[in-house]
Amino acid sequence: MSLGDPVIPDEEVISRSFDATLMRRLLRYLRPYRYRVLLSVGLLLILSGLSLVGPYIIKTAIDGAIAADDLPLDERLNTLTTLSALFLAALALEFSVRYVQMLITQYVGQRVMYDLRLEIFTHLQKLSLTYFNRNPVGRLMTRVTSDVEVLNEMFTSGVVQIFGDIFLLAGIIAAMVLINAKLALITFSVLPMIFFTSYVFRRRVRDSYRDVRTRLARMNSALQESLTGMKVIQLFTAEKRSFERFRALNADHREAHLRSIFYYAVFFPVIQVIGALSAALIIWFGGRSLLEGALTFGALTAFLQYTSHFFQPIRDLSEKYNVLQSAMASSERIFLLLDTKPAITAPAIGAPGGKKRTASQATSLPRKGTIEFDHVWFAYNDDDWVLRDITLTVEEGERLALVGATGSGKSTLVTLLGRFYDVRRGAIRVGGVDVRELDPAELRRRIGTVLQDVFLFSGTIDRNIRLGDETISREEMIAASRIANAHSFVSRLEGKYDHVLQERGVGLSTGERQLLAFSRAIAFDPEIFVLDEATSNIDSETEALIQEALEKIMSRRTSIVIAHRLSTIRKVDRIAVLHHGEIREMGSHAELLRRNGLYRKLHDLEFGGGTPGPTGSISR
């Protein structure tokens, strides 16, 4: 069985029609705003009624004033003035109600988007590193941005507006039947053509929209990858090939959009032609009825007005059906992400070994203690073991170095200590407690890790050291910077600790970024210190500063150092030599040199004292 989280399927494999289960789950996000939604639906009902008032007033004005030759002129003029004022009042009221209704609907949509994006982002932070290794960042960004935006469209112009279209359509049908049932049936004779056209449109647009979503996600993934790897692209002058790849993806996205636009460009004119055909039938049959005296001129005019309104909700319902289709596909992708269970979770009631320990109890564990790797086996995939039966104890306050060739399992060992993965066999204990019984957040808080590749966020140096943790005071942050020997170069910067860094710390040297990483680790005052080849990419002067800082840091902490340069680990208490996932040698620097084994070969390889041995180069 493979280790890790599932991969999000590509968008093109999802063709979700309306799904009642998904819709019920989506509607739960409206629950906190249900009263506003009900108010919005009520206002839509009022709007539907107001939309019916205009044609009726026009009918009354024509029949009761303009065409009423048997009434005095003054009375006809007064009636016409009153009806005109009523018509304007109805328009003003409709505008006001529509403004309030749209304001409420958009507010609810924005609040739902806000809530959903927070939920997705919170969930993403709980997922294990394997999930992000298996799923492109650009695709995940599409979930948080574009897919959520699609749901906003459904909430604001889909679900709620459908009620308005249905109310309006029902009202128009009722008004047309009341005016003249025979003429209404003639109008309804074009409905089969409308339904067929809408059916074809929905199918075509659904497929084209899915293509748009697929190509957008692919373009986002490629763009994110290209921007992140721009240095490599420029180093190998691969700009043209990178451009051609993006050009092709961009062209695919454009063509998918154009297909979607084509279907819209065909559908709406066809509906207008059908509407014109309906109007022609009304004029023909209604005109004959008018000449025969079976229909008034005002009634015919109102009927034409209602007919023009009749096709608008039908067009809207077809378009909103497409919105619902798109929302189903987006919601399925979002819920697939939200339903992904984190591979690493806080302990429940029970824990390995039959012990009972909760996350709150984990926070009360003693800060000091030994680290035990008890017959640890681990593989990322199936039985391709990266670590094999590792048994190792790091005493409290001891400084242990891990050395070995690429792929020997050094970084994996410390990754398991931070519980970014769980061991497949055996156990890792801190202070006598299995790490699987600890809350991962609390465990990681107690481990200060400095990696070879330092990641700095855009923002101030203060923020990069404290990471927004207000429990660490400004004075403690500066003190940590002094211990890490970063204070001197920070003091030279404009704004000092309020100096704003660009993304990834552009403008700082590799060594300066590394010193800030040390400052960050020290500021959180961990009881365990892990250096994952943290001095491999820096100059000798900065290395000397770091070595001085390390003497202060490791003197009172349990420390594990993954070494790239053997010269940096001569003063540690013990050195463990890993080879093919196993511990082959253990001892101090002097002891291991005397044994003339793997460590001696690594030493000779670095310092030119011999030929390369079977372990290969000294790197991660």
N, C-alpha and C positions, 0 to 999 in steps of 0.2 A: 504493500500500500504506500502510495506517495505521500510525502509530507507537504503540508501547505494548504492554501485556500484555493477555491475554484477560480477559474478564469471567466471573466465576463464574456458571454458570447458576442460575436460581431453583430451589428445592428441588422444586417441583411437576413439573418436567420430568424428574426422576430417579425411576424406578421400577425399581430394580435387584433382580432375583431373586438367588438364590444364585449366586455367581460363584466358580469354583474358583481363578481367577487372583488375584482380590482376596483370597480366603481365604489362599492361600499367602503373599501379600505381608503380610497381617496377622500370620500365624503367625511371621514372621521376628522380630517384636518380642518373641516368647516365647523366642527362642533363648538370650539371656543367662541365662534363668531356667529352662532346660529340665529341670534336675534337680529343681527344686522342683515343676514341672508333673508330671513323671513320678511323684514321690512323692505328689502330690495324687491322680493317677489311681489309683495303687496303693491309697491309703487309701479311695478310692471303691469299689474292688473289694471291700475288706474290709467296708465299710459295707453293700454289697449283700448280702454273705453273712450279716452280722449281722441284717439285716432279715428274712431267711428263717428265722432261728433261732426267733424268738418263736412264730409259729403252730405250728411243729413241736413245741416244748416243750409248748404247750397241748394239742395232739393226744395226745402221750405221757402227759400228766397225766390227761387224761380217760379214755383207754383203759387206761392202765397203773395207775391208782390209783383215780380217782373211780368209774369204771364197772366196775372189776375185782372183782366180788363173790366170786370164787373165791379171793382172796388174804386173808390175815389182816389185821385192821384196823391193827395196829402197822406191818406192812410197807407197807401202803398209805399210812399217814400219813408214814412215813419217806421213801417215794418222792415223795410230794407236797411235803414240806419241801425235799428235794434239788432237785426240779425248779423250785420257786419261787425257791430261791437262785440256781439257774442262770439263770432268767429275769431276775432282778434284775441279776445279774452281766453278762448280755448287754446289758441296757439301759444299764448304767453304762459298759461298754466302747464301745457304740455312741455314747453321748454324748461320750466322750473322743475317740474317733477323728473324729467329726464336727466337734468343736471345733478340733482340730489341722488337719483338712482345710480347713475354712473359713478359718482363720487364714492358712494358706499361700496359698490361692486369692486371698483379698483382698489379701494382701501383693503377690503377683505382679501383680494387676490395678492396684493403686496405682502400682507401679513402672513398669508399661507406660504408664500415663497420664502419669506424670512424664516419661518418656523421649520420648513422642510430643509432648507439649506443648512441651518444650524444642526438639524438632526443628522443629515448626511455627513457633515464635516465632523461632528462628534463621533459618529460611528466609524469614519475612516481612521480617526486617531486611535481607535481601539483595535484595529485590525493588525495582524502580524506583518512583519517585513516581507514574508513570502508572498503575501497578497499583492504588494506593490511591485515585487519582482515579476509576477506573473501577469499583471495587468498594466497596460501603457498609461502613463500619467495623463496624456492628452485625452484618452477615453474617459478617465475618471473626472477630468475637468469638465468634459461634456455633460456628465451626469449632474454635476453641481450647478452648471450654468444653463446650457441650452435645454436639457430635458426638463429642468424645473421651470424654465420659461414657458415651455409648451403647456405644462400643467396650469400655469398662471392664465394662459389664454383660455384654457378650458373653464376655469373657475369664473373668469370675468366675462367672457363672451360665449361661453358654451353652456354649462349647466343652467345657470340662472336665466340667461337670455332665451333659452329654449322655451321656458315657461311663457315668456312674453310673446314669442312667435306663435305658440299654440293658442294662447288666449286671443291674440289678434286674429288669427286664422278662423278660430271658432266664431268670434264676433262678426267678422266679415261675412262668413257663410250664413249666419243667422240673419244679418241685415239684408243680404241679397235675396234670401228666400222670402223674407217678409215683404220686400218690395215687389218681387215678381218671381214666383217659383219656377215658371216655365223658362224665363230668361236665365235664371240661376242654373238650371239643368243644362242649358246650352253652353254656358260658361264652363261648367264642370266637364263637358265633353272632351276638353283638351287635356284633362288630368292624366290619362294613360300615357300620352306623349311626354308629359313632364316627369312622371314616375320613371319611365324607361330611360329618359335622358339623365335623370339624377342617379339612377342605378349605375349606368355606364360611367358617369363622371366620378362617383364615389370609388369605384373599383380602380379606375385609372389613377386618380389622385392619390389614393392610399398607397399604391405601388410606387408612384413617383416620389411621394413624400418620404417613404422608407428609404429610397435611394438617396435622397438629399441628406437624411440623417446619417446614413452609413458613410457617405463620402465626407460629410462634415467631421465626423469622429476620426476618420482616417487622416484628413488634412490637419486636424488639431494635433494628432499624435506625431505626425511627421514634422510639423512646425516646432512643437516642443522639443523633439529629439534634435532637430537641426540647430535650434538656438542654444540648447544645452551643450551640444558638441561643436559649436562654431570654431573653437580654437583648433580642434582636430581637422575640421574641414579646411580651414585656412592654412594650416601647417602642410597639408598634403595637396594643396591647390585643387580641392574637389568642389569648388564653388559651382562650376558649370554642371557637374553631375547632380549636385544637391538641388540646383535650380531646376534642372530638367525633371527631377523626381517631383518637386513641389508643383511645377507647372502642370504635369500630368494629373496630379491629384486635384489641383485647382480647376483644371479643365473638366474633369469628371464631375466635380461639384457644380460647376457652371451648367453643364449639359443637363444634369438632373434637375436643376432649378428651372431651366428653360422648358423642359418637358412638363414640369408642373405648371408653369405659366401658360404653356400652350393649351393644356386642358381647361384652365380657367378662361382663357381667351375664347375657346370654343363654346364652353358651357353657358356662360352668361348671355352672349348674343343669341344662342339657340333658345334660351328661356324668353328672351325679349321678343324673338320672332313668334314663339308660341303665344306670348301675351298679345302681340299685335294681331295674330289670327283670331284670338278670343275676342279682342275689341272689334274686329271686323264682323264677326258673327253677331255680336251684340248690336252693332249699328244696323246690320241688315234686319235681324229679327225684331230688335227694339224699334227701329224706324218704321217698320210695317205696323207694329202694334200701336205706335204713336199716331200714324196716319189713320188707323182704324178706330182710334179713340180708346183703346184698351190700356194705354200707358201715357202718363203725363211726360212733358218735356223735362221737368225737374227730376222725375224718377229715372228717366233715361240717363240724364247727366250724372246723378248720384250713382247709378249702376256702373257707369264708366269709371267713376272715381274709385268705387269699391273694387272694381276689377283690377285697376292699376295697383291698388294696395294688396290685392289678393296674391299676386305673384311674388311680392317682396318677401313675406315670411317663408314661402316655399323655397326661394333661392337661399334665404338665410339658413333654413333647416338643413338643406343639402350641404352648405358650407360648414355648419356646426357639426354635422355628422362626421365630416372629415376631421374637424378639430378633436372630436371624441376619439376617432380612430387613432390620430396621432398621439393623443394623451394616453391611450391604452398601451401603445408601444413604449412610450417614454416611461410610464408608470411601471410597466413590467421590468424595464431595465433598472429603474431606481429601486424597486422593491427587491429585485434580485440582489442588489448591492446591500440594502438594509437587512435582508434576511441572511446574509453571510455571517456565520458565527465566528467570532474571533478565535483563532487557534490557541491563544494564550489568554486565560481568564483568571480573575481573582477566585480564591477558593470558596466553595460553598460550605455546607455543614460538615461534610466529611472530607478527608484528605488521604493521600497515599499512606499506607501503613496503619490504617484504621484510626488515626488520631482525629480529634475534633478541633478545628481551629478556623476562625473566621478572619476576614480581612482586618476587622478592628482589633482583634487580638494580635494580629501580625505586627501592627504598628507599635505594640508595647514590648516587643522582643528586645533583649539587651543589645546595645550598639556594638559591643565588642564580641569577637569570637573567631574561631578557626573556620577555614574553608575546606570542605572535604569533597573530593571527587571519588565516589565509591563505585568502582567497576562500571564506569560510564561507557555506553555504546551509543553512537549516533550516526544516522544517515539521512541525507536530504531526500533521497529517492530510494524506495524499496530497500534492498539489502546492500547497497553500495556504500559500505561503511567508511565514514570519514574519521571517526574515532573508534578505537577498539580496546575495550576493557581498560580504560584509564583509571588508575587508582593513585590518588595524590592528595596529600594534606598540606595545606598552607597554614602555618601557625599564626596566631594573632601577632601582628606587628612584624611578621617576616616579610622579606623581600625576595620574591621568586621571579626568575626570568625563564621565558619559554623561547627556545630557538629551534630552528629546523628549516628544511627546504620548503619551497612552495608546495602547498597542498598537504602539508604534514598535519594540519589540524589545529594550529596555534590560535588563529582568530576564532575558529569555531568553538574552542574550549571556553574562551572568555565570553563569547556570545551566549553560550548556554548558561554561564554564570548569571548573566543579566536576564535570563529567561526570555530571550527573544524567540527561542525554540525550547521545546521540552525534550529531555533525554529519551531515547528509545528504550534503553535498559539501564539499570543502576539508578543512582541518585546523586544529587549535588546538595550539600548542606552548608548553611551559613549559621554559625553559632549553634550547631546541633539540630537545626530545623531544616527540613527539606524545602528547597526553594519553591516547590509546587504548592506548598502550604501558605506561601506568602502572597500578599497582594503585589502584582508585578510593579505597580507604580511606587509602592513603598520600598520594594527591593532595589529598584533602579535608583531611587533617591539616595540609597546608602552606598551606591557604587559610583565613583567619579571616573569617567572614561574619557581619555584623550585619544582621538583617532589620527591616523596618518593624514587623511584628507579632511581638513577642517572646514566645517560649514558655518559661514557667518550670514546673518540675516541683514536685510536692508534696515537701517535704523541706527540709533546711537550706539556707542561702545557700551554705555551703561546697560542698555537693553540686551546687548549681545552677551554680556557677562551674567547679568541677573535673570535674563529671559523673562522679565516682567514679574518676577517673584518678589512681592513687597515684603515678605518675611526676612529677606536679606537686606540689611540697611545699606545705605550709601557708603558709610564708613567701613563696613565689613567688605563691601565690594572692592573698595580702594585698597584695603589691607590685603585682600587676596591678590590683587594686581601687583602689589609690592612684593609679595612672596614669590610670585611667578616671574619677577623681574620685567614686567610689562609696563610698570608705572613710568619709567623714564621715557620711553618712546611715546606713550599716550600723552604725557605732559607737554610734548612738543607739538602736538596736533592742535589745530584751531578748535576751540571749544573743549579740548581735553576729553573728559568722559562723556560730554554731550556732543562730541564730534559725530556727524552723521555719515555712516558708511554706505557705500553703494552696494548693490546686490552682490552677494558672495564675497564681500570685503575687497572689491576691486580698488586698487590704490595702495593697499598694504602689501608688504613682502610676505613670502611664505613663512619666514621666521616670525614676523610680527603677528600673523594670523595664528600661528602655533602658540605663541605666548598668551594671546587672548583666550585660546582654548584651555590652556593651563589655568588661567585666571578664573574662567568659568567653572572648571571642575573644583578648584579650591574653594570658591565662594559658596558652594553648596555643602561644604564641610563633610565629605563622605568618609566613612570608616574604612572603605576598601578603595584602593586606587589602581586603575588599569590603564596602562600605556600600550596602545596597539601600534607599534612602530612609529611612535609620535616624533622621533628625531631623525627620521630617515631622509627627509627632504630639506634639511636646513644647513646653513653654513656653519663653519667651525666656531665662529664668534657667538652666534646664537645658541649653538649647542652647549657652549661653555656656560652661558647664562641659564640654560635649562638644567644642566647638570647641577649647577649651584642651587637652583630652585628645588630640584628633585631631592637633594639632601635634606632640605627643610621639610618637604612634604612627606617623604617616605619614612622619616625618622619616627613617626608616631602612628603610622598607618600600615595595615596589611596591604602589600603591593604586589601586583603581577605585571611584569614587563615583557611584552613581545619585542624581541630585539632584532633589529636589522643590522646594526653595527655592534659587533661583539665588544668593541671598546667601551660601549656605554653601560655594560653590565658586569664589569669586573668587580664592583663593590657590592653586588647583591649577595644575599646569604646562600642561595642555592640556584642552580641552573638545571632545568629539565630539557633534555634533548628529545624532540619528537621526530619520528620517521614513519611515514605511512600510517599515521593515526595511532601510533603506539609510543610509549615512553621507553626509549632505548638506553638512556643514560641519565644519571642524577648526581649532582655534587657541586662543589664550589668551582670557580674558574680554574684555580691551580690544580685541584684534584682531577678535573676532567682533562686538562692538558696532559697530566702524567699518564692517564689511561691510554692515550694514543688511539682513541676511538673516533666516533663520528664528530664529536665536538672539536677534536684536534684537527680533523680534516676541514671542518668549517673555518676554523681559526687560520689554518695555513692558506686556505683559499682566499680569505680576506686580506691577510697580511703578506701573501707571497711566499709562504713557507713550504709550499708543496703544490702538487697538481690537484685539480678538482677531483673530489671523490664521488661516490655514488649518490650523495645527497643533492648534488647540483648547486645552484646558486642560493645565496642567502637572501631570501625575500619572502613576502607573504605567500 
